[in-house]
Amino acid sequence: MVKTVSALAIDHHQFWIRDPGFNLRLYKIVPQENLPVHEQLFAAIMRQDGRAAQELLRQKSDGQWSSVRPDLIKLVEETQFAGLVQERMYACGLAAQLNAALIDPLRPLPFTTEISQMATKEVLIHNQLMLQFARVLSLLGSLSDKLLWIKGAQLCQAVYPIRHYRYFGDLDVVVPTGQLNELYRTLVKVGYNHVPESAFCHQEGVGPTNSDADFILRPSSDWIPASALTMVHTDLPLIDIKMGPIDSGLQAVGLTRMFDQSGTFDCCGRSYRGPSLPDQLLISLFHLRKDSFKPWKTLVDIDLLVRKINASPHLWSQFSQACLEEGMKSAAWTGLGMASERLATPVPPQVIELLQPATRLSKYLCFVGSSQFVWNSSSLAMLLFNAAISEDRVRKLKVLAASWLPPRSFLLDYYAPGARMVTPFTVPICLVLHWLVLTLPAGLVRRTIGQWIWPVTQKRLAGQSTRFEFDPEPTAYSSSSSSTKSPASASSSSSVVT
C-alpha cells in the first residue's frame, strides 16, 4: 500500500509563471476553487468525485451557468477525452444530473448524448491513427527497434485503461545520432517531406539545414536542437524527430539509461520501443512546464502515470533520481502538486519531500524564464538569465562557456558550408559570426546575417525546397577533425553525444 500526500501539503501556487515568447505578463497557478466552473466540473468528473460534481450542480444559477455547457464541451473537444469523460460520469452516477443542469437552447441533444457522439468519433479516429502508426513501423522495418517513441502514441498503449481514451495527432520519436541519416532517407522514400518553417525548426534561418548532418552541428556536445526535424506525409501522421527525449535544448543526462530501460510495446502486431514509466512521467512533467502548466490532457497523463508507478513503488527512486539529474525538481514538484489537487493523484509523500524546492529563488522565479535553453534561438542575455534561475545553472553556465570558443571544424561546417578554400581569415570571420548568433535573438539573425550566410535556407523558407541533400559517404564529426559533416557524430551514443 503506497502512502500518498494530501494536495494541501503541496503549495504549488507560490510560483510566478510567464508564457513563452515576448509576453511579459506574470501569473500564478489558479487554485482549484478559483477555476472556472466548467473546469471544476471537468476535474470532478475526471477524478470520479461525484459528491463534488453534485455540489457544483446544486449551486448552479442561470446567470452563472449559461456558458458552462459550451465551455465544457469545448474543453472535452480540446483534450479529446470524450470517451474517458463518458466512462467516468456514468461511474459516478452523474448522467441524469448533468443532463438536467447542462441545458443549452443551441444544443438540443442531452449533454450525455453529445458526449457519446464525440466518444464514438474519437474511437474511429484513434483506430485509424493506430493503423497508420503500425504502417509507419512497418515501413521503417528493423530501424524502428532502434528508436524511442514517446508521448501520445506511447501513452495510450502504456497507461490508459482503453487506448482510444488518449488521442494523439502526431508521432514523436527520439532518434540515435547514428540512425538519423537512415531514418530520414527511409521517410523520404515513403513520401515524407521536411516542414520548411522556422516554427517547427529552431535552426531555420540561423544555421545550415541542407543535410541531416547539419542538424547535429553544435558548439558543445551538450546542446541538442529542440524539435529540429518535422516530417509530413499526405496519408500518414506527422512525425516529429527529436534528438533527445526532453525538448529543453540540452541533452538529457540520463539518455543512455532511458534507452537501456525502455520497454517493448505492440501496435497492431508491430513492435516498438517506448520509455519506462518513470521516464515517461519525467517527459510529461517537462511538457506540462513547457506549456506553462495549462494542458489538462498532460495533467491526466501524469495522474495515470503516477497510479501505474504506485503499483511498482521501487520505480519512484528511479524517477526521483532522474529529476535530480535533469534539474527538474521544481517542475516535477509543481506538476505533481497540480495533479494531486485537481485530480486527487496519489503522490507518495517521500517523493514530494525529496523534490521540494530548497531555495527562495527556485520557489518564486524558476518558471519566469523559458523552459528551452537553445543556443541559436535565444539571445545570450536570455540564456544567462535562464541559467541563473535554473536548478541546473552550473551545467548551463559550463555549456555556455564551452560554446564561446567552439572547435574549428564546427565553425567551418556551420558558418562556411561548402567553402572551396579556407584562408587565414576564414576561421576568425566564422568565430565573429558565431558570437553574433550566440548573442543575438534568432529573429534578428534571420533578418540580417542569416540571409547572407544560409541562402538555401532562405529559399526553403519561401517554400522552394523541402528535401535534404546527403553526403553519400559521411565521416564522423569530432572536435579535432577538419571541416567534416556526419549524420553520426558518435554512433555509440544516442541522439546527441552526451
C-alpha positions, 0 to 999 in steps of 0.5 A, spaced: 500 500 500 503 506 497 502 512 502 500 518 498 500 526 500 494 530 501 494 536 495 494 541 501 501 539 503 503 541 496 503 549 495 504 549 488 501 556 487 507 560 490 510 560 483 510 566 478 509 563 471 510 567 464 508 564 457 513 563 452 515 568 447 515 576 448 509 576 453 511 579 459 505 578 463 506 574 470 501 569 473 500 564 478 497 557 478 489 558 479 487 554 485 482 549 484 476 553 487 478 559 483 477 555 476 472 556 472 466 552 473 466 548 467 473 546 469 471 544 476 466 540 473 471 537 468 476 535 474 470 532 478 468 528 473 475 526 471 477 524 478 470 520 479 468 525 485 461 525 484 459 528 491 463 534 488 460 534 481 453 534 485 455 540 489 457 544 483 450 542 480 446 544 486 449 551 486 448 552 479 444 559 477 442 561 470 446 567 470 452 563 472 451 557 468 449 559 461 456 558 458 458 552 462 455 547 457 459 550 451 465 551 455 465 544 457 464 541 451 469 545 448 474 543 453 472 535 452 473 537 444 480 540 446 483 534 450 479 529 446 477 525 452 470 524 450 470 517 451 474 517 458 469 523 460 463 518 458 466 512 462 467 516 468 460 520 469 456 514 468 461 511 474 459 516 478 452 516 477 452 523 474 448 522 467 441 524 469 444 530 473 448 533 468 443 532 463 438 536 467 443 542 469 447 542 462 441 545 458 443 549 452 437 552 447 443 551 441 444 544 443 438 540 443 441 533 444 442 531 452 449 533 454 450 525 455 448 524 448 453 529 445 458 526 449 457 519 446 457 522 439 464 525 440 466 518 444 464 514 438 468 519 433 474 519 437 474 511 437 474 511 429 479 516 429 484 513 434 483 506 430 485 509 424 491 513 427 493 506 430 493 503 423 497 508 420 502 508 426 503 500 425 504 502 417 509 507 419 513 501 423 512 497 418 515 501 413 521 503 417 522 495 418 528 493 423 530 501 424 524 502 428 527 497 434 532 502 434 528 508 436 524 511 442 517 513 441 514 517 446 508 521 448 501 520 445 502 514 441 506 511 447 501 513 452 495 510 450 498 503 449 502 504 456 497 507 461 490 508 459 485 503 461 482 503 453 487 506 448 482 510 444 481 514 451 488 518 449 488 521 442 494 523 439 495 527 432 502 526 431 508 521 432 514 523 436 520 519 436 527 520 439 532 518 434 540 515 435 545 520 432 547 514 428 540 512 425 538 519 423 541 519 416 537 512 415 531 514 418 530 520 414 532 517 407 527 511 409 521 517 410 523 520 404 522 514 400 515 513 403 513 520 401 515 524 407 517 531 406 521 536 411 516 542 414 520 548 411 518 553 417 522 556 422 516 554 427 517 547 427 525 548 426 529 552 431 535 552 426 531 555 420 534 561 418 540 561 423 544 555 421 545 550 415 539 545 414 541 542 407 543 535 410 541 531 416 548 532 418 547 539 419 542 538 424 547 535 429 552 541 428 553 544 435 558 548 439 558 543 445 556 536 445 551 538 450 546 542 446 541 538 442 536 542 437 529 542 440 524 539 435 529 540 429 526 535 424 518 535 422 516 530 417 509 530 413 506 525 409 499 526 405 496 519 408 500 518 414 501 522 421 506 527 422 512 525 425 516 529 429 524 527 430 527 529 436 534 528 438 533 527 445 527 525 449 526 532 453 525 538 448 529 543 453 535 544 448 540 540 452 541 533 452 538 529 457 543 526 462 540 520 463 539 518 455 543 512 455 539 509 461 532 511 458 534 507 452 537 501 456 530 501 460 525 502 455 520 497 454 517 493 448 510 495 446 505 492 440 501 496 435 497 492 431 502 486 431 508 491 430 513 492 435 516 498 438 520 501 443 517 506 448 520 509 455 519 506 462 514 509 466 518 513 470 521 516 464 515 517 461 512 521 467 519 525 467 517 527 459 510 529 461 512 533 467 517 537 462 511 538 457 506 540 462 512 546 464 513 547 457 506 549 456 506 553 462 502 548 466 495 549 462 494 542 458 489 538 462 490 532 457 498 532 460 495 533 467 491 526 466 497 523 463 501 524 469 495 522 474 495 515 470 502 515 470 503 516 477 497 510 479 501 505 474 508 507 478 504 506 485 503 499 483 511 498 482 513 503 488 521 501 487 520 505 480 519 512 484 527 512 486 528 511 479 524 517 477 526 521 483 533 520 481 532 522 474 529 529 476 535 530 480 539 529 474 535 533 469 534 539 474 527 538 474 525 538 481 521 544 481 517 542 475 516 535 477 514 538 484 509 543 481 506 538 476 505 533 481 502 538 486 497 540 480 495 533 479 494 531 486 489 537 487 485 537 481 485 530 480 486 527 487 493 523 484 496 519 489 503 522 490 507 518 495 509 523 500 517 521 500 517 523 493 514 530 494 519 531 500 525 529 496 523 534 490 521 540 494 524 546 492 530 548 497 531 555 495 527 562 495 529 563 488 527 556 485 520 557 489 518 564 486 522 565 479 524 558 476 518 558 471 519 566 469 524 564 464 523 559 458 523 552 459 528 551 452 535 553 453 537 553 445 543 556 443 541 559 436 534 561 438 535 565 444 539 571 445 545 570 450 542 575 455 536 570 455 540 564 456 544 567 462 538 569 465 535 562 464 541 559 467 541 563 473 534 561 475 535 554 473 536 548 478 541 546 473 545 553 472 552 550 473 551 545 467 548 551 463 553 556 465 559 550 463 555 549 456 555 556 455 562 557 456 564 551 452 560 554 446 564 561 446 570 558 443 567 552 439 572 547 435 574 549 428 571 544 424 564 546 427 565 553 425 567 551 418 561 546 417 556 551 420 558 558 418 562 556 411 558 550 408 561 548 402 567 553 402 572 551 396 578 554 400 579 556 407 584 562 408 587 565 414 581 569 415 576 564 414 576 561 421 576 568 425 570 571 420 566 564 422 568 565 430 565 573 429 559 570 426 558 565 431 558 570 437 553 574 433 548 568 433 550 566 440 548 573 442 543 575 438 535 573 438 534 568 432 529 573 429 534 578 428 539 573 425 534 571 420 533 578 418 540 580 417 546 575 417 542 569 416 540 571 409 547 572 407 550 566 410 544 560 409 541 562 402 538 555 401 535 556 407 532 562 405 529 559 399 526 553 403 523 558 407 519 561 401 517 554 400 522 552 394 525 546 397 523 541 402 528 535 401 535 534 404 541 533 400 546 527 403 553 526 403 553 519 400 559 517 404 559 521 411 565 521 416 564 522 423 564 529 426 569 530 432 572 536 435 579 535 432 577 533 425 577 538 419 571 541 416 567 534 416 559 533 416 556 526 419 549 524 420 553 520 426 557 524 430 558 518 435 554 512 433 555 509 440 551 514 443 544 516 442 541 522 439 546 527 441 553 525 444 552 526 451 
